[in-house]
Amino acid sequence: MINNWESFEINYCRIERLYDRKIERVLSTSYLFIYINSGEGLLSIDIEKFLFRKGDLLFIPAECTYHLQFKNTCCIDYYFLQFQVYQAREISIDTYKKVKLKKENNFLQSFVLQPVDKIPMLLDELLALERDKLTNNHFLKQAKIAMIFHYFMSNQQQTAPKDTMLAIEETKKYLENHYHETISTALLAKKVGLSPKYYSQLFKKEYGIGVQDFLTEIRIGKAKELLVKTSNSLRVIATSVGYADEFYLSRVFKKIVGIPPTNYRKKRELKIASYDFSTTGHLLALHIIPYAASLHPKWTRYYYQFFHDDILVHLNAYKIHSQWESNIQKLSEEKPDKIIAKDDISDKEKQALEKIAPVYYYHVQNCSWKSQLLEIASYIHCEMDAEYFLKVYENKVNETKKLLQEQLEKETVLVVSIFKNTLVLNRSRTAIDLVYQDLGFSSAQPKEDIQLNETISLSYLVSLNPTYLFLNIRQDIDTIGFWEKLKCSKEWNRIKAVKSKKVAFIQSDPWNEYSASSHLRVLHNIQELMVEKVQAN
């Protein structure tokens, strides 16, 4: 928390007033204030979630992913204010450098606050200045953002009055912190001042799961962690997570996980740390759940959704190559038995990793994902699992070819990514390997010209004129703003794929990952995008 603001500068970026625009999970490239004029819902910041309602001021830090979910029944009206925070840092006497304030130096402790009454009025005035294109408006807008920030910082300790849903959110947090205690629905309902039946109905409506099922999920997740991280007996673990004895724990565990806790512990005896997304994809293809891996609700959405509780040590997944020291620190603390990593990381990283545990580096340069899978399988003695996966993959390729036979014969395809104001062809090896080689789609670009991660102009894309587009749009405000303008342009709408509405929107996960698992998931995705759409038509 920052107390002395004399060396800091708040820079205004832009403001909008929005009524029905959905904000999917996106990356914040700057700081944001979102003032809710009307509506209520759920704010997600990275892995944390917060309820909001009319009159709340939401604060979004830079360098995080966030998601606004409004309830379907409410009218939506909110201000969206974007700004940057800089700090003047002394380099030498009389020499200063202006640097952006980073996420780890977060200056606010809360993300949903009740603002003072003046803020809506100031936002209205700032919006009016934004729409008025006078030459010197920049200075007025800078002054207005400073006033908004001053009022906000002066009143940030003000707490929002409780309502029923905020109180239910508090009981959810109570469950997460007191899972090891005896907890009844009646106890939680009493905390909120509701009848147990009505409380249960509201909880399930809000979170999509019953109170006791939610508590069971937490307890089994903690039991998994203790089974792998400790040598404690089942009886001790049962008591630790809130169950009366090991027999009841075993029954519930087998029902939820599919195998008894003793079998789960045996399967996880070797603690293998995955040092990157691709390694995680290879290990999961071999039915090995890593002890440690990079997880994030956006960058590794699939792994986060399905393996969040089983991967016990969550490494940093944001700017993984530039912030690797924090991952080294976490691995040092958690002490895995083995580490698997690509061989293209820096020597400094390799030296740090090798101080923690034995490390296996698999080849990246000029190596296909199939070779990488077999190499890793040989190291951990899972060769049969690798061969089986490759057969499954081949069968899936042949199945997809049959389903897409007509499209394979007539479509010319391109895989395009949009990043900020840049168009990129074939941003991933997966796209090239799978779309053009394994499936055999005809490329709108001459095959001899295909290269990885090629920046192109819009006019060149128009000249290639594909009949089918796989399009990835990076989810940050700048890129989305560019896309909104691009899709309205005459040039973009001249492309055959756009005119015939054959543009399939794809996600970075799994398309930008290069692993066994990602290839199989991309195949499934292509079937969903192309086969199901044809059947629907």
Secondary structure as UniProt FT lines:
FT   TURN            6..7
FT   STRAND          8..18
FT   STRAND          26..27
FT   STRAND          31..38
FT   STRAND          41..45
FT   TURN            46..47
FT   STRAND          48..52
FT   TURN            54..55
FT   STRAND          57..60
FT   STRAND          65..70
FT   TURN            72..73
FT   STRAND          77..92
FT   TURN            93..94
FT   STRAND          95..100
FT   HELIX           103..105
FT   STRAND          112..113
FT   HELIX           118..131
FT   TURN            135..136
FT   HELIX           137..154
FT   TURN            155..157
FT   HELIX           164..177
FT   TURN            179..180
FT   HELIX           185..192
FT   HELIX           196..207
FT   HELIX           211..229
FT   HELIX           234..240
FT   TURN            241..242
FT   HELIX           246..257
FT   HELIX           261..267
FT   STRAND          272..274
FT   HELIX           277..285
FT   TURN            286..287
FT   STRAND          292..294
FT   TURN            297..300
FT   HELIX           301..307
FT   TURN            308..310
FT   STRAND          313..315
FT   TURN            320..322
FT   HELIX           324..334
FT   STRAND          338..342
FT   TURN            343..344
FT   HELIX           347..354
FT   TURN            355..356
FT   STRAND          359..362
FT   TURN            365..366
FT   HELIX           369..379
FT   TURN            380..381
FT   HELIX           383..403
FT   HELIX           405..410
FT   STRAND          412..419
FT   TURN            420..421
FT   STRAND          422..425
FT   HELIX           429..430
FT   HELIX           431..438
FT   STRAND          442..443
FT   HELIX           447..449
FT   TURN            452..453
FT   STRAND          454..456
FT   HELIX           458..464
FT   STRAND          468..473
FT   HELIX           477..486
FT   TURN            487..488
FT   TURN            490..491
FT   HELIX           492..494
FT   HELIX           496..499
FT   TURN            500..501
FT   STRAND          503..506
FT   HELIX           508..511
FT   HELIX           516..526
FT   HELIX           527..531
FT   HELIX           532..536
//
